[in-house]
Amino acid sequence: MTKKAIIIGPAWPLRGGLASFDERLAREFTAQGYQTQIYTFSLQYPGFLFPGTTQYSTEPAPADLSINVCINSINPFNWWKTGKQLQKENADIIIVRYWLPLMGPCLGTLLRMVKKNRFTKVICIADNVMPHEHRPGDSLFTRYFVKPVDAFITMSEKVRNDLALFTQKKAVTVVHPLYDNFGKAVTKTEARKKLGIAENEKMVLFFGFIRKYKGLDLLLGAMDQPAIRHSGIKLMVAGEFYEKKEDYDSIIEKKGLSGQLIMRTDFIPDSEVRYYLSAADFVIQPYRNATQSGVTPLAYHFEKPMLVTNVGGLPDLVPNEKVGIVTEPEPASIAAGILRLYELGEDFFLPNLREEKKKYSWQKLVAAIEEASNDVQPYKQEEK
């Protein structure tokens, strides 16, 4: 009998890294012989809480996926209706994403209703337990969410340790799989031609949504260091502002950095991601704090050496002077790290990148989810 898996989390028509992840995970479950669906949000965030320009993708719906767009994160009547629907699905496994305590009331209620069927096992992929930007109610919402979950998958020891503050249920750490769903790399020449960038330019890349904790201001400070200015290295910033653009414009103007920057700060569609990664010499992640980063497996997929700061789980994912450089989260250290990347050169890192990336497989993630599910005791009544 075919097993059934349901993923609860962002997916098309929503956009962004979580949606890409959930869609890729659904494909892997299908490849492993599961009947797979995604339950995603008809309303993920109210407009006033969303920092970008739009929550929605402009790309066509994935033809190979079954996506049920039905969850309203702020409507309790919707939670009851959708929870009853999920309960009746009688899925063998529900995989639920947890990345923001704001989702705790909605997801926690859905899962309590699911568990009434006394059959479905619930495995949470916890991206963050303690959010990067704290808000009132975070701990309360997370405690409510974790109770109906049977076991957890984390992608860093930092998240696993945070989770232990809320529950002693089983938690397994698995490295974030490769984002291999953005297509194959193209040559640097082809990518730079596509993006209108000079072929012989020295260029590093900051990629992804721009938020305070990601430290773009620290990287701009590094670009202001004399050794970087004299090196001719340019920085491409590719990603949408999720906070005040004016704050960064002020830094750029004050430091006179515009000539060293290539700013592509609209949302990057999935179909164009490979050109930005392929065009770069190195990928820079100057984070102030982090659990893990979706940019790291993206760089691994495109075999781009990285600079990461010594925060959270990032150094564990990027062995120093093997697949990249680890620095302190401050401008002078980041600048020295960028220069060290160029001193060693891209080819120095490639053998280790290719070996290390073998760890980052979707099959391993599915196997970990299945193992966690198999370890759950046959049905007992969940805590209320």
Buried (B, 14 or more C-beta within 10 A) or exposed (E): EEBBBBBBBBBBBBBBBBBBBBBBBBBBBBEBEBBBBBBBBBBBBEEEEEBBEEBEBEEEEBEEBEBBBBBBBBBEEBBEBBBEBBBEBEBBBBBBBBBBBBBBBBBBBBBBBBBBBEBBBBBBBBBBBBBBEEEEEBBEBBBBBBBBBBBBBBBBBBBBBBBEEBBEBBBBBBBBBBBBBBBEBBEBEBBBBBBEBEEEBBBBBBBBBBBBEBBBBBBBBBBBBEEBBEBEBBBBBBBBBBBEEEEBEEBBEEBEBEEBBBBBEEBBEBEBBBBBBBBBBBBBBBBBBBBBBBBBBBBBBBBBBBBBBEBBBBBBBBEBBBBBBBBBBBBEBBBBBBBBBBEBEBEBBBEBBEEBBEBBBBEBBBEBBBBBBEEBEEEEEBEE
